[in-house]
Amino acid sequence: MRGFLFEQLDIRGAWVQLGSAWQDMTAGRDYPEPALELLGQLAAVTTLITANLKQPGRITFQLRGDGEVSLLVMDCDEQLRLRGMARSTPALPAGNLPALLGGGALTLTLDTADMRQPYQSHVPLQGDTLAAVFEHYLAQSEQSPTRLWLAANHQTAAGLFLQALPDAHARDADGWNRVQILADTVRAEELLELGSIKLIERLFPEEDVRVYDPRLVSYHCPYDPAKIHSMLHSVGQAECAAILAEQGEIRVHDEICNHEYVLDAAAVAALFR
């Protein structure tokens, strides 16, 4: 992930290209192609937005719909450690965002070290693409003109972000319009294949662009038995005993991390001691 700034225009930008982090997240998931593309685009835009966190914290985006893709979740912290998942029907035809998700909403949850409780906001899904949904969301939440270009396949998830700063119009009345027109020429394969410097040079050859140092993005979703133990405690010993009597073991699937936890009778007994 790499940020950049148009020096003479007061317009900032960011680029992200996820390779191994994206492949690690989707390994063994077998998502249908349309759901995988949406989840990859969500991974890219979540990284771009979370990169602005200035203190320890976590941003989670959820897209819930009543269509064949019922849920997309992506979670990222200030160290750009990602995790996420999709929920959809197995046989999924290609289509735009409304065709796949139907009616629904985008929910942001922001949790930082100085907050007593997490902040949440909800907006309806407005737009035919994930980029359009987030452009609408950012226009409402940050009240700054913002554009996004997103792409994803099995190997890579990528995104380009542009945002006009408050004095951009005063610096150059045509600057924001000009960089949007230039960025609109980007092709999905360029987002997925070109490095940041080559992409910026290709799109904005006449502009004075300051490029910042890159930041590493990783997939981070370790096993967390304590979370499962806490959940089973909340279920209660009697209910756990009933599950053991019926099934011989307790099996819990952590959907967001794709981990399987299996507890036999001895493990459950130890848990409640």
C-alpha positions as CSV (number, residue, x, y, z in Angstrom):
1,M,0.0,0.0,0.0
2,R,1.4,3.4,-0.9
3,G,0.1,7.0,-0.4
4,F,0.8,9.9,-2.7
5,L,0.0,13.7,-3.0
6,F,-0.4,16.0,-6.0
7,E,1.8,18.8,-4.8
8,Q,0.3,21.6,-6.8
9,L,-3.3,20.5,-6.5
10,D,-4.1,19.7,-2.8
11,I,-5.3,16.3,-3.9
12,R,-4.2,13.1,-2.1
13,G,-4.3,9.6,-3.3
14,A,-3.4,6.0,-2.3
15,W,-2.8,2.8,-4.1
16,V,-3.0,-0.8,-2.8
17,Q,-2.2,-4.1,-4.4
18,L,-2.8,-7.2,-2.3
19,G,-1.0,-10.4,-3.3
20,S,-0.1,-13.0,-0.6
21,A,-2.4,-11.3,2.0
22,W,-5.3,-11.8,-0.3
23,Q,-4.4,-15.3,-1.3
24,D,-3.9,-16.3,2.3
25,M,-7.4,-14.9,3.2
26,T,-9.1,-16.9,0.5
27,A,-7.2,-20.1,0.7
28,G,-9.5,-23.1,1.0
29,R,-12.7,-20.9,0.8
30,D,-13.9,-21.9,-2.7
31,Y,-15.9,-18.7,-3.1
32,P,-17.8,-18.4,-6.4
33,E,-16.2,-15.9,-8.7
34,P,-18.6,-13.0,-8.3
35,A,-18.4,-13.2,-4.5
36,L,-14.6,-13.5,-4.6
37,E,-14.3,-10.3,-6.7
38,L,-16.6,-8.4,-4.4
39,L,-14.7,-9.5,-1.3
40,G,-11.4,-8.6,-2.9
41,Q,-12.6,-5.2,-3.8
42,L,-13.8,-4.8,-0.2
43,A,-10.3,-5.9,1.1
44,A,-8.7,-3.2,-1.1
45,V,-11.0,-0.3,-0.1
46,T,-10.9,-1.3,3.6
47,T,-7.1,-1.1,3.5
48,L,-7.1,2.3,1.8
49,I,-9.5,3.7,4.4
50,T,-7.8,2.1,7.4
51,A,-4.4,3.4,6.4
52,N,-5.6,6.8,7.6
53,L,-5.9,5.6,11.3
54,K,-3.4,7.6,13.3
55,Q,-3.6,5.5,16.5
56,P,-4.2,1.9,17.5
57,G,-7.6,0.8,16.4
58,R,-9.7,-1.3,14.0
59,I,-12.2,-0.6,11.2
60,T,-14.8,-3.2,10.2
61,F,-17.0,-2.9,7.2
62,Q,-20.1,-5.1,6.7
63,L,-22.3,-5.3,3.7
64,R,-25.5,-7.1,4.3
65,G,-28.1,-7.8,1.6
66,D,-31.1,-9.9,0.8
67,G,-29.6,-11.3,-2.4
68,E,-27.5,-14.3,-3.2
69,V,-24.5,-12.6,-1.6
70,S,-25.9,-12.1,1.9
71,L,-22.8,-10.9,3.7
72,L,-19.4,-9.4,3.1
73,V,-17.2,-8.6,6.1
74,M,-13.7,-7.0,6.1
75,D,-11.7,-6.0,9.2
76,C,-8.4,-4.1,9.3
77,D,-6.3,-2.6,12.1
78,E,-3.8,0.3,12.1
79,Q,-1.0,-2.1,11.3
80,L,-2.9,-3.0,8.1
81,R,-3.6,-6.6,9.2
82,L,-6.6,-7.8,7.3
83,R,-9.2,-10.5,7.8
84,G,-12.6,-11.1,6.1
85,M,-15.2,-13.4,4.7
86,A,-18.1,-13.7,2.3
87,R,-21.4,-15.6,2.6
88,S,-23.2,-16.5,-0.6
89,T,-25.1,-19.3,-2.4
90,P,-22.7,-21.8,-4.1
91,A,-23.9,-21.3,-7.7
92,L,-23.7,-17.6,-8.3
93,P,-24.2,-15.9,-11.7
94,A,-22.3,-12.8,-12.6
95,G,-24.0,-9.5,-12.0
96,N,-23.6,-6.0,-10.7
97,L,-23.7,-5.2,-7.0
98,P,-27.6,-4.7,-6.7
99,A,-28.1,-8.0,-8.6
100,L,-25.8,-9.9,-6.2
101,L,-26.6,-8.2,-2.8
102,G,-30.1,-7.0,-3.5
103,G,-31.3,-4.4,-0.9
104,G,-29.2,-3.9,2.1
105,A,-26.8,-1.6,4.0
106,L,-23.2,-0.8,4.6
107,T,-22.1,-0.7,8.3
108,L,-18.9,0.8,9.6
109,T,-17.6,-0.1,13.0
110,L,-14.7,2.0,14.3
111,D,-12.9,1.0,17.6
112,T,-9.8,2.9,18.8
113,A,-7.9,2.9,22.0
114,D,-9.4,6.1,23.2
115,M,-13.0,5.1,22.7
116,R,-15.3,3.9,25.5
117,Q,-17.3,2.0,23.1
118,P,-17.1,1.4,19.3
119,Y,-18.6,3.9,16.9
120,Q,-21.1,2.6,14.3
121,S,-22.7,4.1,11.2
122,H,-25.1,2.7,8.7
123,V,-25.9,3.8,5.1
124,P,-28.0,2.1,2.5
125,L,-26.3,0.4,-0.4
126,Q,-26.4,3.0,-3.2
127,G,-24.6,2.4,-6.5
128,D,-24.1,-0.4,-9.1
129,T,-20.5,-1.1,-8.0
130,L,-18.7,-1.4,-4.7
131,A,-16.6,1.6,-5.6
132,A,-19.8,3.7,-6.1
133,V,-21.2,2.5,-2.7
134,F,-18.0,3.7,-0.9
135,E,-17.8,6.9,-2.9
136,H,-21.3,7.7,-1.6
137,Y,-20.4,6.7,1.9
138,L,-17.2,8.8,2.0
139,A,-19.0,11.8,0.5
140,Q,-21.4,11.6,3.4
141,S,-19.0,10.9,6.2
142,E,-16.0,13.0,5.2
143,Q,-17.7,15.6,3.0
144,S,-14.8,15.6,0.6
145,P,-15.0,14.7,-3.1
146,T,-13.7,11.1,-3.3
147,R,-13.2,8.6,-6.2
148,L,-12.3,4.9,-6.1
149,W,-11.3,2.3,-8.7
150,L,-11.3,-1.3,-7.5
151,A,-10.5,-4.7,-9.1
152,A,-9.9,-8.3,-7.8
153,N,-9.3,-11.8,-9.1
154,H,-8.0,-15.0,-7.5
155,Q,-4.4,-13.8,-7.3
156,T,-4.7,-10.0,-6.5
157,A,-7.0,-7.4,-5.0
158,A,-6.2,-3.8,-5.9
159,G,-7.5,-0.3,-5.5
160,L,-6.9,3.4,-6.3
161,F,-8.2,6.2,-4.1
162,L,-8.3,10.0,-4.9
163,Q,-9.6,12.7,-2.6
164,A,-9.8,16.5,-2.9
165,L,-8.5,18.3,0.1
166,P,-10.4,21.4,1.4
167,D,-8.3,24.0,-0.6
168,A,-8.0,22.0,-3.8
169,H,-10.4,24.2,-5.8
170,A,-8.6,27.3,-4.8
171,R,-5.2,25.9,-5.8
172,D,-6.4,24.8,-9.2
173,A,-10.1,25.2,-10.3
174,D,-9.8,22.4,-12.9
175,G,-7.4,20.1,-11.0
176,W,-9.9,17.7,-9.4
177,N,-11.8,17.4,-12.7
178,R,-8.6,16.8,-14.6
179,V,-7.2,14.0,-12.3
180,Q,-10.6,12.2,-12.3
181,I,-10.6,12.2,-16.1
182,L,-7.1,10.8,-16.2
183,A,-7.8,8.2,-13.5
184,D,-11.0,7.1,-15.3
185,T,-8.7,5.7,-18.1
186,V,-7.3,3.0,-15.7
187,R,-8.1,-0.6,-16.7
188,A,-8.7,-3.4,-14.2
189,E,-5.6,-5.3,-15.5
190,E,-3.4,-2.2,-14.8
191,L,-4.7,-2.0,-11.2
192,L,-3.9,-5.7,-10.8
193,E,-0.6,-5.9,-12.5
194,L,1.2,-2.5,-12.5
195,G,3.3,-1.3,-9.6
196,S,2.4,2.0,-7.9
197,I,5.1,4.1,-9.6
198,K,4.4,2.8,-13.0
199,L,0.6,3.3,-12.5
200,I,1.0,6.9,-11.3
201,E,3.4,7.7,-14.2
202,R,0.9,6.1,-16.7
203,L,-2.1,8.0,-15.4
204,F,-0.7,11.3,-14.4
205,P,2.4,12.0,-16.5
206,E,2.2,15.8,-16.4
207,E,1.4,16.1,-12.7
208,D,3.8,16.8,-9.8
209,V,3.2,13.8,-7.5
210,R,5.0,13.2,-4.2
211,V,5.0,9.4,-3.5
212,Y,5.3,8.2,0.1
213,D,7.1,5.0,1.4
214,P,5.1,1.8,1.0
215,R,3.4,0.0,3.8
216,L,3.1,-3.8,4.2
217,V,-0.4,-5.3,4.3
218,S,-0.8,-8.8,5.8
219,Y,-3.5,-11.3,6.5
220,H,-3.8,-11.9,10.3
221,C,-6.4,-14.3,11.6
222,P,-4.7,-16.6,14.2
223,Y,-6.3,-19.4,16.1
224,D,-8.0,-18.0,19.2
225,P,-9.2,-20.9,21.5
226,A,-9.9,-18.4,24.3
227,K,-12.6,-16.8,22.2
228,I,-14.3,-20.2,21.7
229,H,-14.0,-21.1,25.3
230,S,-15.6,-17.8,26.3
231,M,-18.5,-18.5,23.9
232,L,-19.0,-22.0,25.3
233,H,-19.0,-20.6,28.9
234,S,-21.8,-18.2,27.8
235,V,-23.7,-21.2,26.3
236,G,-23.5,-23.0,29.7
237,Q,-22.4,-26.4,30.9
238,A,-25.8,-28.0,30.6
239,E,-26.2,-27.1,26.9
240,C,-22.6,-28.2,26.2
241,A,-23.3,-31.5,27.9
242,A,-26.4,-32.0,25.8
243,I,-24.4,-31.4,22.6
244,L,-21.8,-33.9,23.7
245,A,-24.4,-36.5,24.5
246,E,-25.9,-36.1,21.0
247,Q,-22.8,-35.6,18.9
248,G,-19.9,-36.9,21.0
249,E,-17.9,-33.7,20.5
250,I,-18.4,-30.0,20.1
251,R,-17.4,-28.6,16.8
252,V,-17.2,-24.8,16.2
253,H,-16.4,-23.2,12.9
254,D,-14.9,-19.7,13.0
255,E,-16.3,-18.4,9.7
256,I,-14.3,-15.2,9.5
257,C,-11.0,-17.0,10.0
258,N,-12.0,-20.3,8.5
259,H,-10.7,-22.2,11.5
260,E,-12.3,-25.3,13.0
261,Y,-12.3,-26.0,16.7
262,V,-13.1,-29.5,18.1
263,L,-13.6,-30.2,21.8
264,D,-14.1,-33.7,23.2
265,A,-15.8,-34.5,26.6
266,A,-12.4,-34.2,28.5
267,A,-11.7,-30.7,27.0
268,V,-15.3,-29.5,27.8
269,A,-15.0,-30.9,31.4
270,A,-11.7,-29.0,31.8
271,L,-13.2,-25.9,30.5
272,F,-15.9,-25.8,33.2
273,R,-13.5,-26.7,36.0
